[in-house]
Amino acid sequence: MVARIVERVERVSISPRQGHPVHEYPEEPLKEVHESPYRSIYGFSEEEFRIVTIVHFKEQLTRERLDRSE
C-alpha cells in the first residue's frame, strides 16, 4: 500500500494540476489525488510540491490536519 501511495504522489508531483480540489475546503489552494482507500492532499507552486497530509477516505479531514503541517 505504501508503495502505491508513493508512486501516485510521485506521478502527481510531475504534473500537480491534474489533482482535484479538496471539496471540504474549496477556499484553500490545495489539490488531492486518490489511491484507494487514501487521499493525498497537497499544495504546489512553481518552485515547490508538498504533501500536506494523507487521510483515509473514512476519516474526516479537519482544519487541524491542514494547519499543522505549515
N, C-alpha and C positions, 0 to 999 in steps of 0.2 A: 504494500500500500504506500509506504513512504517513497519508494522509488517512482511510483506512478505520479504522486503529487509533485515530486521534484522535477520529473520530466515535463509535466504540464506547465509548471511555473517557468522552467527554462524556455519552453516554446513561447509562452506569452511574453516573456521578457524581451524577446526579439521583435515582437510586434504588439506592444501593450494596448493599442487602441482596439484590439479585437475583443476585449472583455466586455462584460455587461455592467451597466451602472448598478450600484448597490441599492436595491429598492427600499430598504428601511431608512436610508439616509441619502436621498437624492441631492441634497444640498452639498454633500461632501464631494471633493474631487477624487473619488475612488472608483475602481472597477473591480469586477470579480470574475473568476473562472471556476468551473466545477470539475472536480474529479470525485465522482460519487463514492462515498457519501459526504464529501467535504467541499467547502467553499474556500477558495484562496482569495483574500481581499488584498488589493494592492493599490499603491499610488505610483505615479511616474511623472517625470518631466523630461526635457531634452537631455539632461545630464544624469538622471537618476531613475532607478527602478527599485522599489522596496515593497516587500511583503509587510502588510500591516498586521494581519492575523490570519489564522486558518481555523475555521469553525465547522463543526459537524452540522449538517442540514437541520437536525432536530434541536439544536441549541439556539437560543435567542441571541442575536447579535446586538450586544449592548454598546452604548456610547463609551463605556469604560474600556471595552476591548479595543476600540478605535483610538482612544486618547492615550492610553498607557504606553503606546509604542512610539510616541513622538519624541 
